Amino acid sequence: MAEGASFAQACRELKLWAPTLREWMKKHPPQQSAFQEVAVEVSPPEPQTISLVLPNGLRFEGLDISTAASLAKRFK
C-alpha cells in the first residue's frame, strides 16, 4: 500500500481476508510514513546574457538582449 495500492488490492495480493490484514496493521503500524517532509528553496533565476559578435569582428560579452539589440543597430 505504500506504493499506492488500495487496501482491497493489498488483500488480494497477500491472499488475506480484509479483517485479518486490518488487525495485523493495527498491531504492527508502519514505522515510517510513505511521505517525507522536504524543504524547497526558491532562488531567483540567473540573469540571461548573450555575446554579440559584429561582422567587423567587434565582440561584446555578457549583454542583456535589449543592449545587444541596440548595439547591433548602432554598428550596422
N, C-alpha and C positions, 0 to 999 in steps of 0.2 A: 504494500500500500504506500510505502514511502516513494515509490516511483510513479504514483498517480493511479494505481489500480483501485477499483471500487472494492468495498467490503465483500460484496457478493462474488466478485471475480477472485478475490483472495481465497475465499472459502472453497470455490471450485478448484482452484489450482492446488491448494493444500489438501483437498479431499477431506474437509472438515465440515461439520454442521455449524451453522452460524452461532448457536448458543455456546458451543464449545470454544470457538475462536474468540467470541466476546469475553468469556470468562478468563481465558488464557491471557488476553490483552489486559484485563483488569489486574490480574495477578503479576503480570510482567510488562509494565508500561515501557515504551521505548525510552532509551537513555537520552536520546537527543532528538530534537525536532528535525523534521526534514528541511525546515527553513533556517537559514543562518542570517544573523544580523550583519549588515555590511555598512560601511561608511563610503559615501560618494562625495568626492571633492570636485568642484567645478572650477576650472581655471579659465581665465579669458583666453580667447584664441590668439595665436601668434599673428602679428600683422603680416599680410601677404606683400611681398616685394618682388619686383622684377628687375631684370637687367635690360638695358636698351643699347643696341649697337647700331649706329647710323651708317649709311653707305660710305661715308668718308672715313670710317674706322673709329670714330669717336665713341667711347664706351662709357655708359653710366650704370652704376650698380646700386641696388637697394632702393629703387624708386617705387612709390605707390603708382597706381595706374593713371591717376589724374596728372601727376607730374610727368610721367613718361609720355603721355599723350601731348601735353603742352610742349615738351622738348622736341618731340618728333615733328610737330607742326612748325616750330620755330626754326629748326635746322633742315627743313625740307629742301 
